[in-house]
Amino acid sequence: MKKQFNNFQDFYPYYIQEHKNKYTKLVHFIGSWLFIFFILNLIYSHEVKNLMFAFVSAYGFAWFGHFFIEKNKPATFYHPIYSFMGDCVMFTEILKGKHKIL
């Protein structure tokens, strides 16, 4: 069921709750790194296929984590913008050591 949120600040605790398992966070993290890699490769090479690789790797890893590890539906299905923002914040927090992934 779709939950309603007034702003990202209200959404983010829900987003983190949907990522309880550290391995779900790990596969999101890997997918985010791959997304960055392919976007940088797109900028460098101007090969448009890298844009497809960026999104397939980011969503592929994230959705794998939700369907097979966390066993829930990705927030992207209901809140695509907030979900993207949440992934960026969680990625940054993982880099800062706030979330354990290993």
ABEGO torsion letter per residue (X at the ends): XBBBBABAAAAAAAAAAABABAAAAAAAAAAAAAAAAAAAAAAAAGBAAAAAAAAAAAAAAAAAAAAAAAGBBBAAAABAAAAAAAAAAAAAAAAAGABBAX
